[in-house]
Amino acid sequence: MSKTHKKYTGNLLIANPANPLDELEKSVLLIVTHTDQLGVAIQLNNVHDSLKLDEIAHGVGIEDFPSGIPVYFGGNMNQSKIHVVHSLDWQSHSTVALTPDIGITNDVSILAAISQGQGPEMFKSCTGYWIWDDGRLDIQLNARNRSDEEPHKWEILPATLDNVFGLDPEIHWHQVIDDSVNHKVKNWI
């Protein structure tokens, strides 16, 4: 009988400082799906250098769109798809709630709402996502089961409006790694 592990949809997945120097170094990801076999997360702290949200909106026919809103590199899979992580003060039929305050929408309705000033108060648009299949995320999260083939270690922190939307990308990882330590200590007591 296999042991069931806690699932972390709606939590931040934070790269441990001891991780290898690779594309996930110092990453802050929001877990959008976590099952026994599958983990999907969107990176929140890696801004695309040259891509802005108004370019994407113009590409889908929304001409009157605020300029200069950054787009984040969400992960290496399906980078042609835009995902908008946002506060749940706005929702559409396709919005998936990840926490009581944070959701994700993957259709053009959110861009249309933002262009009309009726969208969510807080949001981050991301292209792509990271995926772990065959239970690899659970292996990486469980120190006893991790092997040399799974060198990534992660810290977990409940996602909040502040730690998802309220931090500049340059300090995002540093702040949430500190917060994850404080969260662990608080839960030990």
Number of C-alpha atoms within 10 A of each C-alpha: 3 4 5 8 12 11 14 20 20 23 23 28 27 24 22 19 17 12 14 14 9 9 9 17 16 21 23 30 27 27 25 22 17 22 17 15 12 15 22 20 24 30 25 25 24 19 18 14 10 7 16 18 21 21 16 16 20 13 10 12 10 15 14 13 20 14 11 11 14 17 25 26 22 29 22 14 14 12 14 9 13 22 23 22 27 27 24 23 13 17 19 14 8 12 20 16 18 21 17 10 14 23 21 23 21 18 16 15 16 24 24 19 16 18 17 12 12 13 20 16 12 17 20 20 24 28 22 20 23 18 18 16 14 12 14 17 23 24 18 19 19 13 11 8 10 17 11 6 7 13 11 21 20 21 18 24 22 18 22 17 16 9 18 26 20 11 15 12 15 11 10 20 24 15 13 24 23 10 16 18 14 13 15 13 10 9 8 7 5
